[in-house]
C-alpha cells in the first residue's frame, strides 16, 4: 500500500491506495503536468473547471493512444470509470 501527498489547484491532501508510492507519485506528477498545460492554455481559473478540463485531456490521450479499440462499450471503459469514481470518493472522504 502506498501513499502520496497531493498539492494541486489550491488544495492539499494525502492519497492512499493499493499501488506503491512511486507509482502513485508518477500519476500525480503526470496529472500535475497536464493541469499546468491546461492553465497555460485557458483563461479559466476555477480549480474545478481546470481539473475537469485536465481530466478530459487525459481521457482524450488515452483514447487517442488506443484508437484501434472501440471504447464505447468495453470492459476497459468500465474499469476507467470505476477507478475514476473510486478516486473521486477517496478525495471527497479525505477532504471531509
ZIHU-V379832 format. One line per field, one symbol per residue. phi: phi as a letter, one per 40 degrees, with the letter a starting at -180 (. if undefined). burial: + if it has 9 or more other ideal C-beta (glycine too) atoms within 8 Angstrom, else -. A space follows every 10 residues. Layout:
phi=???
burial=???
//
This chain:
phi=.baacbbafg bbabbbaccc dccccccccc ccccccccdc bbccbcdccc cccccccccd cdcccbdccc ccabcccccc cccccccccc cccccc
burial=-+++-+-+-- +-+-+-+--- --+++--+-- ++-++-+++- ------+--+ +-+++-+++- -++--+---- ---+-++--+ ---+--+--+ +--+--
//
